[in-house]
Amino acid sequence: MLIAKKTATPKSATTKSSNKSGSSDTTADTNNQKFVFPSRMQGTWYTYTDGDKIQTVSFDGNLWKSMGKTDKAFEASKHPSEITYNTNDTSKDNWVVATFMESNDGIFKGDENPSRIVNIRGWYQGSGDGTYYYNTTQTVDGKKIEVLTEAGGAMIATTAHYYKSPALAKEYASNDYYADHHGDD
């Protein structure tokens, strides 16, 4: 993953907490619009790493689960443009902002262009391009398979392909696809 965030035990996003001055403030999910991941992305996806291990990423409503961490996604358009990170406030450490991008910017090539790309960034992320995900249907050995691609950086360079089962992940571990972008294409 490309998003680096402080690891902390998150407080409930809907409970009252006290700040250093002793005053109480409410941080509720209702203050921000949840970003629901597309139905095509929902569920658990598997990739086979170079170290011969299966890794998963999953999407469940507005939850993004990756590398043992679960984050709540909120609409980027509802995200305050100026955020000051308060080290005493861990209530948003498991929050991310997400937005849709269209793929008509010339980065992708071929008929398998993803129509919509999801970009995810940390709630307190100040720089960096975040992590991107998009779905394509690929034809491999005459079979149509659903592929979830993970990418990162300004050029949306492919970092991994995920599949709907561990067996598919292992079988297609070394595949590249026409729509892949590696930053130097």
N, C-alpha and C positions, 0 to 999 in steps of 0.2 A: 504494500500500500504506500501511497505517496503522502498521505495526510499524517502529520506528526502532531500529536496533542499531548498535553500533560495527562498522565494517568492518575486518576483519583477515584475514590468511591463516591459516586454521584448521590446527591440527596434527591428525594422525591421532587419532581418538578411541580407538584401541586401542593406542597406543604409550606407552612410558614417557617422562616428561618430568621435568626437574629444576626445582624451585622455587628461589627466591633463597637459601634456606639450604643448597642443595646436596643435600637429600634427594630421593629419587625417589618419585613417586606414580603409580599406574596409574589412568587414566580409561578405562573400557571401556563400550561400548554395553550390555553385559550387566547393568550396574548399574541400568539404567532400561528400562522396558518400551516397546518401539516402538509408536507409534500408526500403524496402517495405514489410509490413507484409503479410504473406501468404494469399491467397484468401480465404481459409477456416476460417480464423480469421476475415476477413473484416466484417464491419457492427457493429451494436449495440447489446450488450449482457446484460442480466439482472441477478441479484442475489437477493435473499431475505435474509435480514440480521436478526440476532437474535432480533433486536429491531423492527421487523415487518415493515421494510422499504425496498423498492426496490432501489438498487444501479445499476449503469450502468458502463460499460467500452466499449469503441468503438475504432475501428481501421479503418482508412480511408487512404489508400495508405501508406505514411510514418508517419501519424499522430496517436498518442496514446492519447486518451481522457479518463481521470479518475479523479474522485473526483473534478469535476469542473475545471480541468486544462488540457490544450492541450499542448503536447510536440511533437517536431519533432524528428524522429529517424534517426540516421546515422549509417553506418556500423562500427562495433567495430574495424575491421581490419584497418580502415582508421583513427582511433582515435589516437592522439599523446599519446605516452606512458607516457610522463611526462608533466603534465599540472599544471601550477601555477594559482590558482584562483585569479583574479584581482577584488576586490570588486567594482571598478569603471566601470567594463565591465559587463553589464547585458545582452549583446546581445545573450549569450548562456544559459541563465537561463531556457529557455524552450526547450533545446536540451537534448536528451538522446542518448546513444549508445546502439545498439542492435546486437545480434549475435545468430546464430543457434547452438544448441547443439544436439547431437544424444542421444537417450535414451538407448543405449546399455552399459551403465556403471554399470548396476546391481542395480540401485536404484529402478527401476520400476519392477513390477511383473505382470504376467498374460498375456492373449492374447490381452488385450486392451492397451498395451504399446503405448504411443504416439511415432510416428516416429521422429518428430522434435519438439524441445522445443525452444521457444524464450526467451532469457534472456535480460532484460532491466536494464540498470544502468544509474544513473545521469551523465551528461557530466563531472561535476567536482567531482563526487563521488570517494573518496579515499579508502574507505573500505566498506565491506558489500557485500553480494552476489546478490543484486538486486531483481527484481521481475521476475518470470517465468510465461509463459503462454503456454498451449498446448491444442490441440483438441483431443477428442476421440469420437467415436460413441458408445453409451451405449444402451443395451437392458433392458428396464424397463417395467414390466407388458406386455411383448410381443411387445412393441413398440420400434423402434430404434429412439433415440434422440441424437442430436449433443450437446456435452458438451464442454465448454471452462473452463479449470481449471487454477486457479491462485495459485501460490506456491511461497515460499520464503525460504531463508536460505541456508546453505551449503548442507543440506540434501534434498532440493527442497520439503519441506513439504507443503502439500495442505492447502491453506488458504480459498479458496472459489470456488464454481462452478457457472458458468454463463450459461444462456440458451438464446435462440433466442426470447423469449417473456416473459413478466411479469407473465403471467398465468403459464407457465412451471416453472419459477423460484419459484413461490409460491408452486406449486404442489410438486416439488422435492427438496424443501429447506433443508430437513434433510438427503438427500441421500449421502451415501458414495459409492465409486466405487472401484472395485478390484485393479485398477492401482493407487489408492490414496496412498500417502506416508505421514505419520504423524511424521516422524523423530525418532520414537521409534520402528518402525516395524523391 
